[in-house]
């Protein structure tokens, strides 16, 4: 287990990486635990980031690499490990149990991010990786000159559809309402594309196909009619769920599973802080996640001064 750390950061998305940068500048003895072999979280799967100040059009991978390089330059210690449990240690310490060993720390920042929500319909699990995808920038290239569908109406769904339209023969966008929730600038861009067709007021009832996706069965919410749209692939973008599997009963959460914490990252448990998509907040973007990381470290510093 080794010596007692000042801070353990769980997660290496924008919140965790920015937290790492601020922790190093504060001269804290800290380590970042990351589950994946690539830092960046969901940002890695973003083809083009156009709303991060000063870097218009940067790819998600490039931006993530720059965050990581900055943290490494300052001396951040990274460990690829899966957190299994967090429990109280002696005094005010916390014990982080991972598949690679245990860490004893004075404070913890939970920045594990979120994962894609699923539709929960027939064929989704069976055809995952065989035409069913949750990442257009990861898998879109496999569907060049083919027909695809995007399910959802938020920023991610619209961004996915725009990206796919660059290479696909046709893209259907299936949305359960009669208007999109995405930013107006994205809507305008999407609706200007000739090879995009909107399927309003409709839900996907099943994904069809044997070895590969062959179509989606949709239901018109107004008429109640069902029909099948032949597609080669379906990209699901209906929201995210926080990664809190190993943090149950550790801190207070809301009804959706997000950790209750304000901009200071302070949770119901002294010494435990939350940053990024995992916490309750109005806007989940790269810039707000990065801000969370900085704020959480400031709260950690105040906590360490008053408790140790």
Secondary structure, 3 states (H helix, E strand, C coil): CCCEECEEEECCEHHHHHHHHHHHHCCCCEEEEECCCCCEHHHHHCCCECCCCCCCCECHHHHHHHHHHHHHHCCCEEEECCEEEEEECCCCCEEEEECCEEEEECCEEECCCEEECCCCCECCCCCECCCEECCHHHHHHHHCCCEEEEECCCHHHHHHHHHHHCCCCEEEEECCCCCCCCCHHHHHHHHCCCCEEEECCEEEEEEEECCCEEEEEEEECCCCCEEEEECCEEEECCCEEECCHHHCCCCCECCCCCECCCCCCECCCCCEEECHHHECCCCCCHHHHHHHHHHHHHHHHHHHHHHC
